[in-house]
Amino acid sequence: MKAVALTGTDLASLIDIELPTPSPTDRDLLVNVEAVSVNPVDTKQRKAGSATPRVLGWDAAGTVAAVGPQATLFKPGDAVYYAGDVTRPGCDSEFHLVDERIVGRKPKKLDFAQAAAIPLTAITAWESFHDRMKVRAGGTILIIGGAGGVGSIAIQLAKLAGLKVIATASRPETVAWCKELGADEVVNHRENLTAQVKKPVEYVANFSGELDAYWPAMAELVAPQGSLVAIVGNTKPLPMDVVRSKSATVCWELMFTRARFKTADMIEQHKLLNQVGEWLDAGKLRGTLKETLSPINAANLRQAHEKLEAGTMIGKLALKGWS
């Protein structure tokens, strides 16, 4: 099968290769990959390097080609979408193995590229809200990084959860995008957030690639007994006095946790992807795909990584088809 593998750390280290087609065991599905999407985790994993050729990619949509002997949720021919498991080979290959418990039914109204843009960001936002912060309808949430991949679906999921949404964006086009997705207010993350938001909010979600710089504002703006969540780590110790005095809950979200540790509730990702798919088909959610490259190959993946690293992406970028 065709694949794109990593052999170093720079963009040039992404190369086209041929690999043996794997066979499913246990609860695995063998998916014929039709489209993939690129996320910051791809660029971070690339920069970490690899001693041997390694396939990246953790967002895919395709068709089930075969199932393992213990698989019960899907059958060959089913259209699926998923984010996968960072501890296993990624999905930048024609065929890919993935545990069925973290796979959802592809939304019928989305094509494969549109579907591939959804899973990782939807899982991240959903788990942040419902599994980590345990949001309640009627509250207000500040979403830092509103126009990014996670922020774009998070704004919509927050509205469905009954929250008032204040999103951050700094350019006219990103401000417009956040409002189009349903944000009630948009504030500029390049300016003083505390002065703009003005009063404490029940929930603060940092979906940007930076935590240290925003932490003082997050701590100041979270309401007493409120909750904060972040999806990236800090590079230096975070002062906790302010959030401690408020008895605020501090959460971390990593959507790979369930698959990495084979948690007892691993199948919750299957359930939430099915629910998100139903909402997309019903028009309660809209897709976040903004750009598509074709085919899936090393040259286009290098271009996709470069676009992500520029830090100006709006929504998501996908690649579809094999040459």
N, C-alpha and C positions, 0 to 999 in steps of 0.2 A: 504494500500500500504506500501511497505518497504521504509524506509528512514534512513538517518544518521543524528542524532540531536546533538546539542551542549548543555551541561548541566553545564559547568564551563569554565575554561580558559586554562587548560593544555591539552595535547594530549589525556590523558585518559578520558577527558570529552566528546569526540566524541563517541557516542554509537549507536548501531542499535536499531531502534524502529519501531513500526507499527503506521501509521496515517490514518485517513479517506481520501479517494480519493476525491479531491475537484471538484467542478463543475464550468465551465466557465460562466462568465457573461460579459456584455458589449462587448468590443473588445478583450477579452482574448481568448487565445488558451489553451486547455488542451493537453500537450505534453507527450507522452509516452517516457521517457528519456532512451536513449540507451547508452549514454556515457557522461562523464563530464570531465572537466579539472580543475586543481587547480592553483590559482594565489595568489600573495601576499595579495590581499584583503581578502582571506579566513583566512590566519593566523592572520591578523590584527583584523578581526571581531571576531575570536576565542578568542584572547587575551583580547578583550573588554568585554567578558563574556556575560552571558544571565541568567536572573532570571528564565526563563522557557525554556523548550526544544525548540531550534531554529534550523532550517535547514539552512545550509550554501550552498555555491556553486553558481558561476556566470559565467559559461561557459558550454553550453550543446548542444547536438545534439540528435534528436529523430524524432518521427513520430507524427503528429497531430492526437489525438484521438477524439477530439470534439472541437467545436468552439462556442463562445458566440453569442448572437442574433445580435450584431452589427458588427461582424467580416466579412470582405469581401476579405481579401488578401489571405487566405488559406482555404483549405477544409480538412476534415478527410482523412488520408492516405498520406498527403504531408510530405516529409522529410524536416526538418528545422534545423537551427542552430542559436544560439543567446547567448548573455551574460546576459540579464535579468536586474533586478532592485534591487538595494541593500536595498531598503526600504520594499521589500516584501520577503516572504520565498524563500530560495535559491533552486537550482535545484538538490541537492543531495537526490533525492527521485524518486520513480518509475514514478510518474506522477507529472506534474508541470504546474502551471498557469503563463502565460506571455502575455503581451500586444503585439498584432500582429505587431504594428508599430515599434517594436525594434527587429523583427525577420526576418531572411533572408532564402532564399531557400538553402538547403544544397548542396554544390558542388557535382556533380554527380560522379566525379572521386575520391573523398575522402570517406573512410569508416567513420562510426560514430565517432570513436575515433579520427581520423585525423581531422575531421570537428570540433569536440568539442574543439580542441586546438587553433582554429583560432579567434573566435568572439571578446573577450574582448581585445586582443592585437591589432587586426586589427582596431577595432573602435578607440582605444586609439591613435594609430599611425596616422590613417587617419584624425581624428579630430584635432590632434596636427598640422599636416601639412597644411590641407586645410581650416579648420574652425578657427583655432587659429592664426598660423603664416602666413597663406595665401601665401605659397611658390610659387615661380616662376621658371620655367625651366631655366637652365643655371647657377644657384647659387650653392654654396657649403654648405653642412650641416655637422656639427659635431654631431654624435650620441653617447652619453655617455651611456654605457651599451649595447653595440652592440650584445652580444651573449645571452642576456636574452630573456624572452618571447616576450616583446614588441619590443626590439631591433631587434630580428630575422625577424619579419615581416616588421618593419620600414625600415630596410636597403633596402628591396625589393620595398616597396612602394615609397621610396625616389628616387630610380633609375627609376621607372615608371613615376615619376613626373618630370624627366629630371634633377635631381640634381647630383652633384658629392658628393660622400659619404666618409667621414672620420669617421670610427667607433673606439670605444675603446674596448680593450680586453687585458688580461694580461697573459694568459696561452697559450701554443702552440696549444692546442685543440680548445680554444675559438677564437684565432687568425685565425686558419684554417677555422673554421665555418663561421666567418664574411666574409672572402674572398670568400668562397664558395657561400655565399648568394649575393655577388656582390659588397662588399665594395671596393672602389678604393684604400683606404689606411687604415691601422690599426695602432693605437697608443696605448701606454700602460697607462691606467688610474692610475696605481700605481706610475707613474713617472710624471715629470713636463709636463703638457699638453701644456702650452703656448710655451715651448721650442720645443716641438715636432711638433705642428701644424704650428708654426712660423708666420703665417699671419692671419689677421682677416677673418672670414667667415660670410656669410650672415645670416646663421641660426645655432642655437645651440639647440639641444634637449636633455634634461637629462631624460633618461628612466631608470636610476639606482634607487636604494632605498635610495639614499643619495643626499641631495641638499646642505647643509651647506658647506661641504668640497669642493665641486666642484664650488661653486658660484664665488670665485675670478677668476678662470680660465675662466668660462663662460663669466663673465663681461669683462674680458680682450680680449677674442677671438672674441666676436661678433663684426661685422663690424658696422661702423656708419650707423644709420637708419636700422639696422638689427633687427632680432627677436630671442627671447629665449623662450623656453617652458619647463615646469617641470611638472611631474605627482605626485610628493610627496611634502609635505609641509616642511617648514623650522622649526627648533627648536629654533632658535634665530634670532634677527633682521638681515636682509640682507642689507649690505651697497649698496646704490643705486647711489652714486655719479658718478661712471664710466659709468654705463648704461644711466644715465640721461644726462651726457655730450654728449653721442653719439645719443641721441634721439632714443634709442633702445626700441622696444616693448617687454614687459615682459608678457608672457601668462601662464595661468594655464590650465591644461587639466584634467578633471575628466569625464570619459565616462558614468558615471551614472547621470550626470546633467540633460540631456534631459528627462529621465524617472522619475527622482526624482521630477522635477518641472513641469512635463507635458507640456513642451515647445511647442509652436506652430509648430516648425519644428521637432518634435519628430520622424516623419516618415523618416527623413533623415538616421537614422540608418538602417532601412529596406532597403533603396535604396543602401547604401554603402556596406552592407553585400551581397546584390545581385550582385553588381559589383565585389566585391572581389571574390565571388564564381565563376563568369564568368571567371575572370582572372586565378583562380586556375584550372578550367576545360580546359582553353586554354593553360596552361603551362606557362603563363606569371608570375605567382607566384608559389612558392612551399610551401608545408606544413612545419610546424616547430615542429611537434611532434617528440620527441626523446625517450620517454619511456612510456609504457602502463602497467597498473596494472589491474588485473581482479580477482574477480568481484568488483562491487561498494559496499563497505561495510565499517564499522567503522575501521577495522584493516588496510585496504589498504589506507583509507583516512588519518589515523594517520601517516602512512609511507610517504604518499605524502606531508603532512604538514612538517614533519621532514626534508625531502629532500629540500623543498623550504627554510626552515629556516637555512639550512646549508650554503646558499648563493653561491653554486657552480653549480647550474643548468645551462644547456645549452638548449636553446629552451624550449619546453613545455612537460608537463607530463599529461597523461590522464588516466581515469579509465573507463572500459567498462563492460557492462552486469551486471545482478543481479543474485545472487546465488539462 
